[in-house]
Each structure stands twice: as structure tokens, then as C-alpha cells.
Amino acid sequence: MNGAHLHLLLSHVAPIGGFFTLLLFIFALIQKNKELKRTALWFTFFTGISALVTFMTGDSAEEIVKKIPGISDTQIEFHEMMAMFYLISLIVVGVMAVVGLFLSRASTSVLHKFTVIVFILLLLTSYLAVMTSLTGGKIRHSEIENTIPAKPPVK
């Protein structure tokens, strides 16, 4: 396994973890369950950690991928920029989740407020997750480009 392979494996954890955590937040809010809210806040924290680990493997993946003919430096740089925005947003949301966990030990209403705040922030970071995933995929997956043939293929 090389750096690019490791990066590809890890790059799925944060977006999928974030989606799962959003569902957990929704379920926790509907059920008004204190333990599920805490669990969702912990999952938010761990999703941020997974994004950090994934970002740290990006440079080794870049060095490998740059050697492949047809790979665009512009695509790599754009993906790296989107990944940085996504990472920063998840770290901020993860820190908010931990602060919420700490402050909510004394009050259920504080837990609820932080649950709602972190849920909304995590929902907003979903856009960055999608953009980071799309820009990363476009580096090697031409099938996800937005190109439409001018006319249908002749049979």
C-alpha cells in the first residue's frame, strides 16, 4: 500500500462519518435522547479527527499522482484548497462538539443547544465535503466530469 492508496481509503471516512453523524443528530433530536445527543457530538469530534488524518496523507498521495501522465496540477491544487476548507470547518465543528460535551455536563438545555448548533454547522460543512470529494475524484475519474456529448453515439 502506498500513500495514494492510504489517502483514498481514508478520504471516505470523514464524508461518510459526517453523513452518518447527521442522521444520528436527526434521530437524537427527534427522540429527545440525551445519550444519543452526546454520542452524536462525540461522532462529530471523531469525524474531525479523521479529516485531519486524511489531510495529512494528501502530500504523499500528491507526490505519487503527479507522476501519472495527464494529471493536472490545477486539479490537485483546487482539491487541496477545498480539503483545507473542509478540514478547518470540521475542526471548528469538532471543537464546538467537545465544548458542548464539557459544558452540558451540568445542564440538559445546554446539551440541546449545542446539539442544534453543531448539527447546523455540520450540515453546512456537508457542502465542503461534497466539493472536496468531487474535486478529488476529478483528478483521476474522468467519468464524473460535467461533459455531455454534442450528439448521441452512432450505432
Beta strands, then each sheet from edge to edge (+ up, - down):
end
